[in-house]
């Protein structure tokens, strides 16, 4: 696992966007796994700026959704399909056909989960998966004590996660109780995992995920198992890392050709 400490969210977004751009230069049709919420917005903004300036061609990229609310209509503005189309697909100038995600409106939710796992495999697998981290250490919507071998499935959200997401809805009670999420086992199949965390509120979760033991109670600690996992944190989110000086030293001494 590589930990990169940056000054702020904008710097983290630029660093990760350049890594995505480098991937697209090597593999124009790369399958990019995207996350939702406020944290990854600097990534999408920086990547969109690179596309519009001509610094990178994203016209053949494919976009894969990490998770989806169960029961929200596909056109609901806070369905994750709508959010990804609005924040990623449309700004990058991609057709909707470049997007794939699970069906949160399906009558048979488990069948929809299984179908999405198969679709990801048939698409060749995710080349780079973006992740955020919850205040309780969750990734995707794999809440604490999720199986580290789990596949795409339905999950019940914790009270804390529903409270954290209430800001996106008119009323807290509108936040769905259930989601479809890629499982931790599914996430670990991506070739490169990139987690961005910003703000002091994520500091404890980051420290437990990076420096704590591998444990289902901190789902993000599963990144310790991955051969190519990058954790990008701003100064506030890095504030509880005991090894912060080491992480700074290793990144500053890293050859530029290695990228992240």
C-alpha positions in Angstrom: 0.0 0.0 0.0 1.3 3.5 -0.9 0.2 6.4 1.2 0.5 9.9 -0.4 0.0 13.0 1.8 -1.0 16.1 -0.1 -1.7 19.7 1.0 -5.4 19.7 0.3 -8.3 18.2 -1.7 -7.5 20.0 -4.9 -4.0 18.7 -4.9 -5.3 15.2 -4.3 -7.7 15.5 -7.1 -5.0 16.7 -9.5 -2.7 13.9 -8.5 -5.3 11.2 -9.0 -6.6 12.8 -12.2 -3.1 12.7 -13.7 -2.8 9.0 -12.8 -6.1 8.3 -14.6 -4.9 10.4 -17.6 -1.7 8.3 -17.7 -3.8 5.1 -17.7 -6.0 6.4 -20.5 -2.9 7.2 -22.6 -1.7 3.6 -22.1 -5.1 2.1 -22.5 -7.7 4.4 -24.1 -10.6 2.0 -23.4 -9.8 1.5 -19.7 -12.7 0.7 -17.4 -12.7 3.3 -14.6 -14.6 2.4 -11.4 -16.0 5.6 -9.9 -17.3 6.6 -6.5 -19.9 9.2 -5.5 -20.2 11.7 -2.7 -18.4 15.0 -2.3 -14.8 13.7 -1.8 -14.1 12.6 -5.4 -15.4 15.8 -7.0 -11.9 17.4 -7.3 -10.8 14.3 -9.2 -13.6 14.6 -11.7 -13.1 18.3 -12.1 -9.4 18.0 -12.7 -9.9 15.1 -15.2 -12.6 17.0 -17.0 -10.2 20.0 -17.3 -7.5 17.8 -18.8 -10.0 16.4 -21.4 -11.2 19.8 -22.4 -7.7 21.2 -22.7 -6.7 18.3 -25.0 -4.2 16.9 -22.5 -5.8 13.5 -22.6 -8.4 11.8 -24.8 -11.1 10.0 -22.7 -13.5 9.4 -25.6 -13.0 5.6 -25.4 -13.1 5.3 -21.7 -15.7 3.2 -19.9 -17.2 4.0 -16.5 -18.3 1.5 -13.9 -20.5 2.3 -10.9 -19.4 1.2 -7.4 -22.8 1.1 -5.7 -26.5 2.1 -6.0 -29.4 2.8 -3.8 -32.2 0.2 -3.8 -35.6 1.5 -4.6 -34.8 5.0 -6.0 -36.1 5.4 -9.6 -33.3 5.5 -12.1 -34.0 9.1 -13.0 -34.1 10.3 -9.3 -31.5 13.1 -9.0 -29.8 11.3 -6.1 -29.7 7.8 -7.6 -26.1 7.1 -8.1 -26.7 6.4 -11.8 -27.9 10.0 -12.1 -25.0 11.3 -10.0 -22.4 9.5 -12.1 -23.9 10.6 -15.4 -24.0 14.2 -14.1 -20.6 14.4 -12.5 -18.5 12.0 -14.7 -20.0 10.7 -17.9 -21.5 14.0 -19.3 -18.5 16.3 -18.3 -16.1 13.9 -20.0 -18.2 13.9 -23.1 -18.9 10.2 -23.0 -22.1 8.6 -24.3 -24.4 6.9 -21.8 -23.5 3.6 -23.5 -20.0 4.0 -21.9 -21.6 3.6 -18.4 -22.4 0.4 -16.6 -24.0 -0.1 -13.1 -26.2 -2.3 -11.1 -30.0 -2.1 -11.3 -31.3 -0.7 -8.0 -34.9 -1.0 -9.3 -34.9 -4.7 -10.0 -37.5 -6.9 -8.5 -34.9 -9.6 -7.9 -32.2 -7.6 -6.3 -29.8 -10.6 -5.8 -30.1 -11.5 -9.5 -29.2 -7.9 -10.3 -26.1 -8.1 -8.1 -25.0 -11.4 -9.7 -25.5 -9.9 -13.1 -23.4 -6.9 -12.3 -20.5 -9.0 -11.1 -20.7 -11.0 -14.3 -20.8 -7.8 -16.4 -17.7 -6.4 -14.7 -15.8 -9.7 -15.5 -17.1 -9.8 -19.0 -15.9 -6.2 -19.5 -12.4 -7.3 -18.7 -12.4 -6.1 -15.1 -11.9 -2.7 -13.6 -8.6 -1.1 -14.4 -8.7 1.6 -11.8 -11.2 1.8 -9.0 -11.7 5.1 -7.1 -12.8 4.8 -3.5 -13.8 7.0 -0.6 -13.8 6.0 3.0 -16.7 6.4 5.5 -16.2 7.7 9.0 -16.7 4.1 10.2 -14.1 2.8 7.7 -16.5 1.5 5.1 -15.6 1.4 1.4 -18.4 1.2 -1.2 -21.3 0.5 1.1 -19.5 -2.4 2.8 -20.3 -1.5 6.3 -18.3 -2.7 9.3 -18.1 -6.5 9.7 -18.7 -7.0 6.0 -17.0 -10.2 4.7 -13.6 -9.4 3.2 -14.5 -12.0 0.5 -17.9 -10.5 -0.3 -19.3 -10.1 -3.8 -21.8 -7.5 -5.1 -24.8 -7.7 -3.0 -27.6 -5.9 -1.1 -26.5 -4.2 2.2 -28.5 -2.4 4.9 -27.0 1.1 5.7 -26.0 1.9 9.3 -27.6 4.9 11.0 -24.3 6.8 10.8 -24.1 6.3 7.0 -27.7 7.4 6.5 -27.0 10.4 8.6 -23.8 11.2 6.6 -25.8 11.0 3.4 -28.8 12.9 4.5 -27.3 16.2 3.2 -28.0 15.1 -0.3 -31.7 14.7 0.3 -34.5 17.2 1.2 -35.3 15.2 4.4 -33.3 12.6 6.3 -36.1 10.1 6.1 -35.7 10.1 2.3 -32.4 8.3 2.5 -32.9 4.7 1.4 -32.2 1.9 3.9 -30.7 -0.4 1.4 -28.1 -0.3 -1.4 -26.4 -2.6 -3.9 -22.7 -2.4 -3.5 -19.7 -4.1 -5.0 -18.4 -6.4 -2.3 -14.9 -6.2 -0.9 -13.9 -9.3 -2.8 -15.2 -7.6 -6.0 -13.4 -4.4 -5.3 -10.1 -6.2 -4.7 -10.3 -7.6 -8.2 -9.6 -4.1 -9.7 -6.1 -3.7 -11.0 -5.4 -0.5 -9.1 -7.3 0.8 -6.1 -7.1 4.6 -5.4 -8.7 5.9 -2.2 -9.0 9.6 -1.5 -9.8 10.9 1.9 -10.0 14.6 3.0 -10.8 16.4 6.2 -10.2 15.7 9.9 -13.4 13.8 10.1 -11.8 10.9 8.1 -8.5 10.9 10.1 -9.4 8.1 12.5 -10.8 5.9 9.8 -7.7 6.4 7.6 -5.4 5.6 10.5 -7.2 2.4 11.3 -7.4 1.3 7.6 -3.7 2.0 6.9 -1.9 1.3 10.1 -4.4 -0.9 12.0 -4.9 -4.6 11.8 -6.6 -6.2 8.8 -10.2 -6.5 10.2 -13.7 -6.8 8.9 -14.7 -4.1 11.4 -12.7 -1.7 9.3 -13.6 -2.7 5.8 -11.1 -0.3 4.2 -8.3 -2.2 5.9 -8.8 -4.8 3.1 -6.7 -2.5 0.9 -3.7 -3.9 2.8 -4.3 -7.1 0.8 -4.0 -5.5 -2.6 -0.9 -5.5 -4.7 -1.5 -2.0 -6.1 -3.4 0.2 -3.6 -2.8 3.9 -3.3 -4.3 6.0 -0.4 -4.2 9.8 -1.0 -5.0 11.9 2.0 -4.8 15.6 2.7 -3.0 17.0 5.8 -6.2 16.9 7.9 -7.0 13.3 7.0 -3.4 12.3 7.7 -3.3 13.9 11.1 -3.6 10.6 13.0 -1.1 8.6 11.0 1.9 7.6 13.1 4.0 6.9 10.1 3.3 10.1 8.3 7.0 11.2 8.2 7.8 7.9 6.5 5.0 8.2 4.0 6.2 11.7 3.1 9.8 10.5 2.7 9.0 7.6 0.5 6.8 9.6 -1.8 9.3 12.5 -2.1 12.1 9.9 -3.0 9.9 8.1 -5.5 11.1 8.0 -9.2 8.7 10.2 -11.3 8.3 7.4 -13.9 6.6 5.2 -11.4 3.5 7.5 -11.1 1.0 6.4 -8.5 
